[in-house]
């Protein structure tokens, strides 16, 4: 899946909301984090969750298959160790960790294989944490997401890929020998107002609208997208988030 987000890394930074501080605080409190141990963030993208959680650990490592994502992450936070690697290649000599996180990423992976390979990487008393969130859009607002999807389809056809809506994580985790889960729901806590440029980047941050899919037609699509959106700004109510905690 290393080609999935080709050209999307910078758009991911501009177009997707940063995780709120309350998410990090919730994970800290739930796991009793105290600045010790190591964090591994798998499918880290440009490192937004990694960076949020890193202060609660002695060291942090972010892993992603996309070279652009790793480059952007390394430029933004050089104190964290960033590794270009497919999740299926773990443990890859990275050692053991107090916490291993997956945010908006596990559904793209060979889940059975990754769950099996990550389990011995979690130290005794440690945890696997899955963060379910929508950072590119809200559930109520004035961004015309249905019409945007139709426009993408007009330009490049159906670009949804297997794994985009994969479910069954709980069955995978139980079969791999994990205990749990503990589920914590929390509101985002704010409505978000964004410019047209930020919404355009949010679109290009998506697997089904990543820049590489349009090839030479990218300028024409962006022109049509901006015509559809108008001048903005746009306000949305963000989805609530869920933290799902497993123990090996």
C-alpha positions in Angstrom: 0.0 0.0 0.0 3.0 2.3 -0.2 1.6 3.9 -3.4 -1.8 4.5 -1.9 -1.2 8.1 -0.8 1.4 9.2 -3.4 1.5 13.0 -3.4 -0.9 13.3 -0.5 1.5 13.9 2.5 1.6 17.8 2.3 -2.2 17.8 1.8 -2.6 15.5 4.7 -0.9 18.1 6.9 -2.9 21.1 5.6 -6.2 19.5 5.0 -6.7 17.2 8.1 -7.3 18.5 11.6 -4.7 18.0 14.3 -5.9 15.6 16.9 -7.2 17.6 19.9 -5.2 17.6 23.1 -8.0 15.8 24.9 -7.3 12.7 22.9 -3.7 12.5 24.1 -4.8 13.2 27.7 -7.5 10.5 27.5 -4.9 7.9 26.3 -2.4 9.1 29.0 -5.0 8.7 31.8 -6.4 5.4 30.6 -2.9 3.8 30.3 -1.3 5.6 33.3 1.5 7.0 31.1 4.2 8.8 33.0 7.0 9.7 30.6 8.6 6.3 30.6 8.6 3.5 28.0 8.5 3.7 24.3 5.7 4.4 21.8 5.3 2.8 18.4 2.8 4.5 16.0 2.0 2.2 13.0 0.7 3.8 9.8 1.8 7.1 11.3 1.3 9.2 8.2 2.9 12.6 8.7 3.0 11.9 12.4 0.2 13.9 13.9 -0.8 11.2 16.5 2.9 10.3 17.1 3.7 13.9 17.9 0.7 14.3 20.2 1.6 11.3 22.3 5.4 11.4 22.3 5.6 13.7 25.4 4.1 10.9 27.5 6.9 8.5 26.7 10.7 8.4 26.9 11.0 7.7 23.2 8.7 7.4 20.2 8.9 5.7 16.8 6.6 6.3 13.8 6.3 3.7 11.0 4.7 4.3 7.6 5.0 2.7 4.2 4.8 6.0 2.3 8.1 7.8 1.8 6.4 11.2 1.4 4.6 10.8 4.8 7.9 9.8 6.5 9.7 12.8 4.9 7.1 15.2 6.1 7.0 13.7 9.6 10.8 13.8 9.9 10.9 17.4 8.9 8.3 18.4 11.4 9.7 16.6 14.4 13.3 15.3 14.1 13.4 14.2 17.7 11.1 11.2 16.9 12.5 8.2 15.1 10.7 7.8 11.7 10.9 4.5 9.8 9.7 3.7 6.3 8.3 0.2 6.6 5.2 -1.8 5.8 3.4 -2.8 8.9 3.5 -6.4 7.7 7.3 -6.3 7.9 7.3 -5.7 11.7 9.0 -6.3 14.1 11.9 -5.2 11.9 14.3 -5.1 14.8 12.6 -2.1 16.4 12.4 -3.7 19.9 9.6 -3.6 22.4 7.1 -0.9 23.3 4.9 0.1 26.2 2.2 1.2 23.7 1.6 0.5 20.0 -1.0 2.8 18.3 -2.9 2.6 15.1 -5.0 5.6 14.0 -7.1 5.4 10.8 -4.6 2.9 9.4 -5.3 -0.7 10.5 -8.0 -1.3 8.0 -5.5 -0.9 5.1 -3.2 -3.7 6.5 -3.1 -7.5 6.5 -4.8 -7.4 9.9 -4.2 -11.0 10.9 -0.6 -10.8 10.1 0.0 -7.4 11.7 -1.8 -8.4 14.9 0.3 -11.5 15.2 3.6 -9.7 14.5 3.0 -6.8 16.8 1.9 -8.8 19.8 5.4 -9.8 20.9 6.5 -6.2 20.4 4.3 -5.1 23.3 6.1 -5.3 26.6 4.4 -6.9 29.7 1.7 -4.5 31.0 1.7 -2.7 27.7 -1.2 -2.0 25.3 -2.4 -1.8 21.7 -4.4 1.3 21.1 -6.6 1.9 18.1 -7.9 5.5 17.5 -11.0 5.8 15.4 -11.5 9.3 14.1 -12.4 11.4 11.1 -9.9 14.2 10.7 -10.6 15.2 7.1 -14.3 16.1 7.6 -17.2 16.6 9.9 -20.6 14.9 10.0 -22.6 18.1 9.8 -21.6 21.2 7.8 -21.6 23.0 4.5 -18.8 21.1 2.7 -20.7 19.2 -0.2 -18.9 15.9 0.3 -21.4 13.9 -1.8 -21.0 16.2 -4.7 -17.2 16.1 -4.3 -17.3 12.3 -4.5 -19.4 12.5 -7.6 -16.8 14.9 -9.1 -13.9 12.6 -8.4 -15.9 9.7 -10.0 -16.5 11.9 -13.1 -12.7 12.5 -13.5 -11.2 9.1 -12.6 -14.0 6.6 -12.0 -14.5 4.5 -8.8 -11.2 4.8 -6.8 -12.4 3.1 -3.6 -10.0 0.3 -2.8 -10.4 -2.9 -0.8 -9.7 -2.2 2.8 -11.2 1.3 2.8 -14.2 0.1 4.8 -12.9 -3.2 6.2 -14.4 -4.1 9.6 -14.0 -7.0 12.0 -11.1 -5.7 14.0 -12.4 -7.2 17.2 -12.6 -10.7 15.7 -9.0 -10.3 14.4 -7.7 -9.2 17.8 -9.4 -11.9 19.8 -8.2 -14.6 17.4 -4.6 -13.2 17.8 -4.8 -13.7 21.6 -5.4 -10.1 22.7 -7.6 -9.3 25.7 -10.3 -6.6 25.7 -11.3 -4.3 24.4 -11.9 -1.2 26.5 -13.7 1.4 24.5 -13.6 5.1 25.3 -15.8 7.6 23.3 -15.0 11.3 23.5 -16.4 14.3 21.5 -14.1 16.3 19.4 -15.1 19.3 21.4 -15.3 22.0 18.7 -16.7 23.0 15.4 -14.2 23.7 12.7 -14.0 26.5 10.2 -11.8 26.0 7.2 -10.8 27.9 4.0 -11.3 26.6 0.5 -7.6 25.8 0.3 -7.8 23.6 3.4 -10.9 21.8 2.1 -9.1 21.2 -1.3 -6.2 19.7 0.6 -8.6 17.6 2.7 -9.9 16.1 -0.5 -6.4 15.4 -1.8 -5.5 13.7 1.5 -8.0 10.9 0.8 -7.1 7.5 -0.7 -9.8 7.8 -3.3 -8.8 11.3 -4.3 -5.0 11.3 -3.8 -3.2 13.4 -6.4 -1.5 10.5 -8.3 -4.9 9.1 -9.3 -5.6 12.1 -11.6 -2.2 12.0 -13.4 -2.1 14.8 -16.0 -5.8 15.6 -15.3 -4.9 16.9 -11.8 -5.1 20.7 -12.7 -8.5 20.2 -14.4 -9.9 18.3 -11.4 -8.7 21.0 -9.0 -10.2 23.7 -11.1 -13.5 21.9 -11.1 -13.3 21.2 -7.4 -12.7 24.9 -6.6 -15.6 25.9 -8.9 -17.8 23.4 -7.0 -16.7 24.7 -3.6 -16.9 28.4 -4.2 -15.0 30.9 -2.0 -15.7 29.4 1.4 -15.2 29.5 4.3 -16.7 26.2 5.5 -17.8 25.2 9.0 -18.3 21.6 10.2 -19.1 19.8 13.4 -16.4 17.1 13.8 -17.2 13.4 14.5 -16.7 12.0 18.0 -13.6 9.9 18.4 -13.2 6.4 19.9 -10.1 5.0 21.7 -10.0 1.1 21.7 -7.5 -0.5 24.1 -6.3 -4.1 23.9 -3.8 -6.0 26.0 -1.6 -8.8 24.7 
